[in-house]
Structure formats: structure tokens, C-alpha cells
Amino acid sequence: MVASVAWTFFVLAGFALFMGSTVCRLWVLPRQGGCDGDITIHRRIRALEGLGVLLLIAGAIFGLAARSLEMSGRPMYDIFTVLPVVLNRTHYGTVWKTGAVCILLLLGLWTAGGKLSRLRPYQLFTFAVLLALAATRSAAGHAADKGDFTIPEMADWLHLLSASVWGGGLIILSFAVPPGLSCIEAESLKVPRAAEMVSRFSAMAGAALGMMIITAYYNGNHYVKTCSLATGTGYGQTVLAKMALLGLLVALGGYNRYISLPLLRKLAGYPETGFVYRHVVKRYFSFLIPKWNDDNATEKFVRKVRVEAIIVLIVFLLASMLRHEMPATHVHPMGRTGAGPGMPAMHQGGM
């Protein structure tokens, strides 16, 4: 179980890293990219993408081996006998091969990256490959229990995409952008550059969060349904823990969006905007406004975002556990599952 959760976490984290870097290049980072700071940011992103590719490859290989042995019930030394059967005669094998092609494409794109990664066609093609790879994840998990191209599978696909855009973007914003800002010699340019990127990311993250909440509600209703199943099954308890962390993320994200970001923009010299900040926070909750100045604003804002990024990784770990838990709605009151004789007890996630 621990090994299965680990390789699934590798895949989710690797996917989020690549998705976060792609959407940040498309919609967050400055278009010009000519100063030393921008070059440093792109180098850091490229390094994180390399880590993402390694995690995807490792997760795919270990996942194929584990799933093949589980499906066949054969010992480890028979793995090379089992693999051809799984790859060529099962739905999982077909989905896995499709996902493997996507990962190889990402590897090729990363290898050919460099200056090409700043071109819009390159970024859009990478985004399309990531959409296809996410589809293979949903087609090999619980969402595909009732077949391909169903509403549960579509909801799972959108949930994975929105979580990866938000979570992956937070990781990029936390660990790739700060070194680039530190390379900007003129102190007067650091806060405006940070405010511009954070403003664009905030708009994108808001849309992703909305989609994530909608799909999380659907998935919870589909796989848990009742309070008794939520509290009385391992799957339901993991979902509750994930929801609690999601609520914490929403609170932290809301604080950054409606308090920290307007303050950052104010320090950058932009006109004071934001209805919530001007008419609610400043009037009734002014004690929540941090005491920042031009010298420490970006550093302290990044610290807050890094806390969010770490929580996101914990959420990915819980999501990996859910991929290997029997959904609560499949558990009968007497503790039996809906699986018949000879059927596996769980439908684990794939790529």
C-alpha cells in the first residue's frame, strides 16, 4: 500500500510541476523575458520541469509493475511474463501506453526546451500533451468504473487539471520566481515585477479554485454521499482530511488575494484597487494588514505562498491515498465490498 501511494504521489507531483510551469509561462511570467531575473526564473522552471519528468517516468514504471502483479496475482519474478499480457490485452494497458507516449513527448519537449520553451506554440503544445496525460489518469482510476467518457471520468479529469494548475502554479511561484526577483539589481523594480506576476497568477488560480470546488463537490457526492460513509470508512475519513486542508488553503489563498496582494500592489505604486480590501478589510479588519515595506514585501509574500505550496503537496499525498482506497459508496454496511468473487478489492489509479 505504501509503495502504491508513493508512486501515485510521484505521478501527481510530477504532473503538477509540469502543468504549473506551463501555465505560468503562458499566463503569468512577463512576455519579454530579457533581463537577468527573467532568465533565472526560466532556468529554475526548467530544473523543476526536469524533476517533474523524472517523477512521471518513475511513477509510470513502478505503477505498471505494481498494477500488473496485482491484476495477475503472480510473484515478482514473473513480472516479464505478465507485462506483455497486461499491456496488450487489458484496458489498463491501453491507457498506460497512451500515457507513456505523453510522458515521452514531455521528455522530448523538455530536452528541446531552452529558448524554445518561451515560444507560444511550444507552450500550447505542451499544455495539450498535459491535457491528454491527465485524461489517462482519469481513465485508469475509480472514475472509469462505469466506462470511458462518462461524467465521473470528466469530473475527475477537470479536478486533476484544476488542482494541478493551482498547486503546480503555487510551487513555481514559490521556488522559481524568488531567485529571479533577487537578480534584479534595482530595488524599485522588484516589488512591481512581483505584483504583476502575482496579480496574473491570482486571476488564474481563482478560476482553477472555482472548478476544483465544483468537481470536489461532485466527486464527494459520487463516492461518499452520506455522513455515515464519510466518518465510518477509510475513504471517507481521507476525504474529510483532504477537505479540511482544502479549506485551509482557501483561507490562506483568500488572505493573500484580498489582503496581501492589494498591499503588494500598493507598495509597487499601482492605484489602490479591490473592493474587499478598500471597503471591508481597511475599514473593519485593518489589524489583519501586514506591516510590510519595499525592502521585505516580496520576501514575506513568498513565505506565505510557500506555506500554501507545502500544504498542496500534503493534499496530493491524500489524493494518492484515495486512488488506492475503496470508495465509500462501494462499501456495504456489513463491511463487504461491491466486488464479486474473484474480483479485486480496489480499482487503483493508473498513470
C-alpha positions as CSV (number, residue, x, y, z in Angstrom):
1,M,0.0,0.0,0.0
2,V,2.8,2.4,1.0
3,A,4.7,1.7,-2.3
4,S,1.5,2.2,-4.3
5,V,0.7,5.5,-2.7
6,A,4.3,6.6,-3.2
7,W,4.4,6.0,-7.0
8,T,1.0,7.7,-7.4
9,F,2.3,10.7,-5.4
10,F,5.3,10.8,-7.7
11,V,3.0,11.0,-10.8
12,L,0.7,13.7,-9.3
13,A,3.6,15.8,-8.1
14,G,5.5,15.4,-11.4
15,F,2.3,16.3,-13.4
16,A,1.7,19.3,-11.2
17,L,5.2,20.6,-11.6
18,F,5.0,20.4,-15.4
19,M,1.4,21.8,-15.5
20,G,2.4,24.7,-13.2
21,S,5.4,25.6,-15.2
22,T,3.4,25.6,-18.5
23,V,0.5,27.7,-17.3
24,C,2.9,30.2,-15.6
25,R,4.8,30.5,-18.9
26,L,1.6,31.0,-20.8
27,W,-0.2,33.4,-18.5
28,V,1.9,34.6,-15.5
29,L,5.5,35.3,-16.5
30,P,6.5,38.5,-18.3
31,R,6.4,38.2,-22.1
32,Q,9.7,40.0,-22.8
33,G,11.9,37.7,-20.6
34,G,15.1,39.6,-21.4
35,C,16.5,40.7,-18.1
36,D,18.7,38.6,-15.8
37,G,15.8,38.0,-13.4
38,D,13.6,36.5,-16.1
39,I,16.4,34.3,-17.4
40,T,17.0,33.0,-13.9
41,I,13.2,32.3,-13.5
42,H,13.1,30.3,-16.7
43,R,16.2,28.3,-15.7
44,R,14.6,27.4,-12.4
45,I,11.4,26.4,-14.1
46,R,13.4,24.2,-16.5
47,A,15.0,22.5,-13.5
48,L,11.7,21.9,-11.8
49,E,10.3,20.5,-15.1
50,G,13.2,18.1,-15.3
51,L,12.3,16.9,-11.8
52,G,8.7,16.6,-12.9
53,V,9.6,14.4,-15.9
54,L,11.7,12.1,-13.6
55,L,8.9,11.7,-11.2
56,L,6.4,11.0,-14.1
57,I,8.8,8.3,-15.5
58,A,9.5,6.7,-12.2
59,G,5.8,6.7,-11.2
60,A,4.7,5.2,-14.6
61,I,7.3,2.4,-14.4
62,F,6.6,1.4,-10.8
63,G,2.9,1.8,-11.3
64,L,2.8,-0.5,-14.3
65,A,4.8,-3.2,-12.4
66,A,2.6,-3.0,-9.3
67,R,-0.6,-3.0,-11.2
68,S,0.4,-5.9,-13.4
69,L,1.3,-8.0,-10.4
70,E,-1.9,-7.1,-8.7
71,M,-4.0,-8.0,-11.7
72,S,-2.3,-11.3,-12.3
73,G,-1.7,-12.4,-8.7
74,R,1.7,-13.6,-9.8
75,P,5.0,-13.2,-7.9
76,M,7.6,-10.6,-8.7
77,Y,9.9,-13.0,-10.6
78,D,7.1,-13.5,-13.2
79,I,6.8,-9.8,-14.0
80,F,8.3,-10.0,-17.5
81,T,5.8,-12.8,-18.4
82,V,2.9,-10.8,-17.1
83,L,3.8,-7.4,-18.6
84,P,3.0,-8.3,-22.3
85,V,-0.4,-9.6,-21.4
86,V,-1.3,-6.5,-19.3
87,L,0.0,-4.1,-21.9
88,N,-1.7,-5.8,-24.9
89,R,-4.8,-7.3,-23.6
90,T,-6.2,-5.0,-20.9
91,H,-7.9,-1.6,-20.8
92,Y,-5.3,-0.5,-18.3
93,G,-2.5,-1.5,-20.7
94,T,-4.0,0.6,-23.5
95,V,-4.4,3.6,-21.2
96,W,-0.9,3.1,-19.8
97,K,0.7,3.1,-23.3
98,T,-1.2,6.3,-24.2
99,G,0.1,7.9,-21.0
100,A,3.6,6.7,-21.7
101,V,3.5,8.4,-25.1
102,C,2.5,11.6,-23.5
103,I,5.3,11.3,-20.9
104,L,7.9,10.7,-23.7
105,L,6.6,13.7,-25.5
106,L,7.1,15.8,-22.4
107,L,10.6,14.4,-22.1
108,G,11.3,15.4,-25.7
109,L,9.8,18.9,-25.2
110,W,11.9,19.4,-22.0
111,T,15.1,18.2,-23.8
112,A,14.5,20.5,-26.7
113,G,13.4,23.3,-24.3
114,G,15.7,26.2,-23.7
115,K,14.7,29.2,-25.7
116,L,12.0,27.2,-27.5
117,S,10.1,27.0,-24.2
118,R,9.4,30.8,-24.4
119,L,7.6,30.4,-27.7
120,R,3.8,30.4,-27.5
121,P,3.4,27.4,-29.9
122,Y,5.7,25.3,-27.8
123,Q,3.8,26.2,-24.6
124,L,0.4,25.5,-26.2
125,F,1.5,22.1,-27.5
126,T,2.9,21.2,-24.1
127,F,-0.4,22.2,-22.5
128,A,-2.3,20.0,-25.0
129,V,0.0,17.0,-24.1
130,L,-0.7,17.6,-20.4
131,L,-4.4,17.6,-21.0
132,A,-4.1,14.2,-22.7
133,L,-1.9,12.8,-19.9
134,A,-4.5,13.9,-17.3
135,A,-7.1,12.1,-19.3
136,T,-5.1,8.8,-19.0
137,R,-5.0,9.3,-15.2
138,S,-8.8,9.6,-15.0
139,A,-9.3,6.7,-17.4
140,A,-7.3,4.3,-15.2
141,G,-8.8,5.2,-11.8
142,H,-12.1,5.0,-9.9
143,A,-13.7,7.4,-12.3
144,A,-13.6,4.9,-15.1
145,D,-15.5,2.2,-13.2
146,K,-18.6,2.8,-15.4
147,G,-16.7,3.2,-18.7
148,D,-14.8,5.8,-20.6
149,F,-16.1,9.3,-21.5
150,T,-18.6,9.3,-18.6
151,I,-19.5,12.2,-16.3
152,P,-17.5,10.9,-13.3
153,E,-14.4,10.5,-15.6
154,M,-14.8,14.0,-16.9
155,A,-15.2,15.4,-13.4
156,D,-12.1,13.6,-12.2
157,W,-10.2,15.0,-15.2
158,L,-11.3,18.5,-14.5
159,H,-10.5,18.1,-10.8
160,L,-7.0,16.9,-11.6
161,L,-6.4,19.7,-14.1
162,S,-7.6,22.5,-11.8
163,A,-5.7,21.1,-8.8
164,S,-2.5,20.9,-10.8
165,V,-2.9,24.4,-12.3
166,W,-3.4,25.9,-8.8
167,G,-1.0,23.7,-6.9
168,G,1.7,23.5,-9.5
169,G,1.5,27.2,-10.1
170,L,2.0,27.8,-6.4
171,I,5.1,25.6,-6.4
172,I,6.5,27.5,-9.4
173,L,5.6,30.9,-7.8
174,S,7.3,29.8,-4.5
175,F,10.5,28.2,-5.7
176,A,11.3,29.5,-9.2
177,V,10.2,33.2,-9.1
178,P,12.0,34.4,-6.0
179,P,15.6,33.7,-7.2
180,G,14.7,35.7,-10.4
181,L,13.5,38.6,-8.4
182,S,16.7,38.6,-6.3
183,C,18.7,39.0,-9.5
184,I,17.0,42.4,-10.3
185,E,19.5,45.0,-9.1
186,A,17.1,47.9,-9.0
187,E,15.2,47.6,-5.7
188,S,12.5,49.8,-7.1
189,L,11.7,47.2,-9.8
190,K,11.4,44.1,-7.6
191,V,8.0,44.8,-6.0
192,P,6.3,46.0,-9.2
193,R,7.6,42.9,-11.1
194,A,6.3,40.6,-8.3
195,A,3.0,42.4,-8.1
196,E,2.4,42.0,-11.8
197,M,3.1,38.2,-11.8
198,V,1.1,37.6,-8.6
199,S,-1.8,39.5,-10.0
200,R,-1.9,37.4,-13.1
201,F,-1.5,34.2,-11.1
202,S,-4.2,35.2,-8.7
203,A,-6.8,35.6,-11.5
204,M,-5.8,32.2,-13.0
205,A,-5.8,30.5,-9.5
206,G,-9.3,31.9,-8.8
207,A,-10.7,30.2,-11.9
208,A,-8.9,27.0,-11.1
209,L,-10.1,27.0,-7.5
210,G,-13.7,27.5,-8.6
211,M,-13.5,24.5,-10.9
212,M,-11.8,22.4,-8.2
213,I,-14.5,23.2,-5.6
214,I,-17.3,22.2,-8.1
215,T,-15.6,19.0,-9.1
216,A,-14.7,18.1,-5.5
217,Y,-18.4,18.5,-4.5
218,Y,-19.4,16.2,-7.4
219,N,-16.8,13.6,-6.6
220,G,-17.7,13.7,-2.9
221,N,-21.3,13.2,-3.6
222,H,-20.5,10.4,-6.1
223,Y,-18.0,8.4,-3.9
224,V,-19.2,9.2,-0.4
225,K,-22.8,10.5,-0.5
226,T,-23.6,10.3,3.3
227,C,-22.2,11.5,6.5
228,S,-22.1,7.9,7.9
229,L,-19.9,6.8,5.0
230,A,-17.7,9.9,5.4
231,T,-17.0,9.1,9.0
232,G,-17.2,5.4,9.0
233,T,-14.9,4.4,6.1
234,G,-11.2,4.9,5.5
235,Y,-12.0,6.5,2.1
236,G,-14.5,9.0,3.7
237,Q,-12.1,9.9,6.5
238,T,-9.3,10.6,4.0
239,V,-11.8,12.8,2.0
240,L,-12.6,14.7,5.2
241,A,-8.9,15.3,5.9
242,K,-8.4,16.5,2.3
243,M,-11.4,18.8,2.6
244,A,-10.0,20.3,5.8
245,L,-6.7,21.1,4.1
246,L,-8.5,22.4,1.1
247,G,-10.5,24.7,3.4
248,L,-7.2,25.9,5.0
249,L,-5.8,26.5,1.5
250,V,-8.9,28.6,0.6
251,A,-8.5,30.7,3.7
252,L,-4.8,31.3,3.1
253,G,-5.4,32.0,-0.6
254,G,-8.2,34.4,0.3
255,Y,-5.9,36.2,2.7
256,N,-3.3,36.6,0.0
257,R,-5.7,37.6,-2.7
258,Y,-7.7,40.2,-0.7
259,I,-5.1,41.5,1.7
260,S,-1.5,40.6,0.8
261,L,-1.9,41.2,-3.0
262,P,-3.6,44.7,-2.7
263,L,-0.9,45.7,-0.3
264,L,1.8,44.4,-2.6
265,R,0.3,46.4,-5.5
266,K,0.1,49.5,-3.3
267,L,3.8,49.2,-2.4
268,A,4.5,48.8,-6.1
269,G,2.9,52.2,-6.9
270,Y,-0.3,51.0,-8.5
271,P,-3.6,52.6,-7.8
272,E,-5.3,51.1,-4.8
273,T,-7.9,48.7,-6.1
274,G,-10.0,45.8,-4.8
275,F,-13.5,46.4,-3.3
276,V,-12.9,43.9,-0.4
277,Y,-9.6,45.5,0.5
278,R,-10.7,49.1,0.3
279,H,-14.2,48.9,1.8
280,V,-14.1,45.8,4.1
281,V,-10.5,45.0,5.1
282,K,-9.3,48.6,5.7
283,R,-12.5,49.6,7.4
284,Y,-13.2,46.6,9.7
285,F,-10.1,44.3,9.6
286,S,-7.2,46.7,9.4
287,F,-5.4,44.7,12.1
288,L,-5.0,41.9,9.5
289,I,-3.0,44.0,7.1
290,P,0.7,43.1,7.5
291,K,3.4,45.7,8.2
292,W,5.4,45.4,5.0
293,N,7.7,47.9,3.3
294,D,9.5,48.0,-0.1
295,D,12.5,46.0,1.3
296,N,10.7,43.0,2.7
297,A,7.4,42.8,0.9
298,T,8.3,40.3,-1.8
299,E,10.2,38.1,0.7
300,K,7.3,37.9,3.2
301,F,4.7,37.4,0.5
302,V,6.8,34.4,-0.9
303,R,6.9,32.9,2.5
304,K,3.1,32.8,2.7
305,V,2.9,31.3,-0.8
306,R,5.4,28.6,0.2
307,V,3.2,27.6,3.1
308,E,0.4,27.1,0.6
309,A,2.7,25.1,-1.7
310,I,3.7,22.7,1.2
311,I,0.0,22.2,2.1
312,V,-0.7,21.4,-1.6
313,L,1.9,18.6,-1.5
314,I,0.1,17.1,1.5
315,V,-3.2,17.3,-0.4
316,F,-1.5,15.5,-3.3
317,L,-0.4,12.8,-0.8
318,L,-4.0,12.4,0.4
319,A,-5.2,12.2,-3.2
320,S,-2.7,9.5,-3.8
321,M,-4.1,7.5,-0.8
322,L,-7.7,7.9,-2.2
323,R,-6.5,6.4,-5.5
324,H,-5.8,3.2,-3.6
325,E,-8.8,3.2,-1.3
326,M,-12.1,1.5,-1.9
327,P,-14.7,4.3,-2.5
328,A,-17.1,4.7,0.4
329,T,-20.1,4.0,-1.8
330,H,-18.7,0.6,-2.7
331,V,-18.6,-0.5,1.0
332,H,-21.7,-2.3,2.2
333,P,-23.0,-1.8,5.8
334,M,-21.6,-5.1,6.9
335,G,-18.1,-4.2,5.7
336,R,-18.3,-6.1,2.4
337,T,-17.4,-4.5,-0.9
338,G,-19.4,-4.5,-4.1
339,A,-16.8,-6.8,-5.7
340,G,-17.9,-10.3,-6.6
341,P,-16.0,-13.5,-6.2
342,G,-12.5,-13.2,-7.7
343,M,-12.8,-9.5,-8.3
344,P,-10.1,-7.2,-7.0
345,A,-11.0,-5.2,-3.8
346,M,-10.0,-1.9,-5.3
347,H,-9.7,-0.1,-8.6
348,Q,-6.4,1.7,-8.3
349,G,-5.2,4.7,-10.2
350,G,-3.1,4.2,-13.3
351,M,-0.6,6.6,-15.0
